[in-house]
Structure formats: structure tokens, C-alpha cells
């Protein structure tokens, strides 16, 4: 796909350009792509190799298994396709991707993504170019392409006109620094489990309070690290601590 009509564009530098837009050609992202709300251009890094074998990698300096992507070839591909968008290299050595960073990217002109393969990039690429190293989690993939798709999906859904309702993403996990509250829908009774009474009460204040309390409770249980970093943690102690304080 080419350039977008509104100016949010993704350039993906990869050894496998056929992987893009991939699943992003379906559902809301695919509709937005077809409507020109964003653009996706895949560039084959191998096109910038200079030898007859179109080599993009070589053995690690100092020995060891695997191969390393050459800085000269990757830099040539980046320099030939660089624009005003930030450049992110997808690598497990990068900083964790956050929803705040995704929002920043979605608010800008687009993004350029470098997809690693083999043992990764020659470190001199990062010393010589303004490239942000980003990780999508504490695990290892076969290459950066799947991670690039994750970054693009996270950004594209925030672009104006992509999601059906303008506020549909406001209460989702990580938007407020907490995990999202649980959701329920019909039937009211299913295999002996009922929808919580408060959600059927019609009392919007009670519902909002219940959802906030569940967000805090679930975040404490599942992601205590998020609670520790949240500026409102002191105002929302664990339920057991609140009960103990009342008893005292």
C-alpha cells in the first residue's frame, strides 16, 4: 500500500516485505487502510546490499552462533527511506513499549520500523543513527516483523476515524495506568454465573465506582508493578488494608 491521504504513514524496513500489511489489511485497520486513513510501505533491506549475493548479514565479531545484520546495509536502507517520522528498531534489547508511547506515535506523522532478524543488529547502527530501540515483551520472536505489526495495530486504532466510537478506547487497559475492569454481557445467567448486580442496577455512579475498584483490585493482583508506579496508589489502598484501618 502507498501513502495515506491524511498523512499518518508507516515505512517498514524488513527482509520479508510480503508480511505487510498482513493481518492489518483486515477488520478496522484494513478498512482504514483502504480508506486512506493511514499508509503502509514495506521496503526490502536486501535491495540495499552491495555484493552479488545480496548479503545482509555476517558472522558475529568475536565468534558465537548465528549471524548479525550488517550496519552498512541496514543504514543504507534507512538513509534512502528516512523521512520526518521517528525510527523504531524492534528488538528484545529495547525499552518496553507503553501505551503512552503509542499515543505519542499515533499523534505524529507516522513511524519507520526496523525489523531485526538473526542475532540482531550491528550495534554501530544505533551509535551512528537516531534510532529508538523498542521491545514488545520479555520473550524472543523469530524476527521483528510480528512486533512491527503489534506496534502498527496499537497506533492505527488510535487514529481519527478508525474506531467506531470516539471514546471506545478511553477506559481500556493501560490508558489510565491500570488494567481495565471486567466486562459482561447477555445472558444474565450463564452456567450458574450471574452478571454482578451493580451492573444491572442502572445506577451509573455505583457502576463507575465498582469498575474503578475492580480495576485497582485486578491490577494489584495481576500487575503489582503498575500499581507501584501509579500516582494514585496512596489514595487507593488494598481492600484488606482499608478494612483493617476501619477496624482500628
Helices and strands as residue ranges (DSSP letters): E 9-14, G 17-19, G 22-25, H 27-34, E 39-44, G 45-48, E 57-59, E 67-69, H 71-81, E 86-96, H 99-107, E 110-115, H 124-128, E 132-135, H 145-156, E 189-190, E 193-194, G 197-200, H 204-222, H 224-229, G 233-235, H 239-247
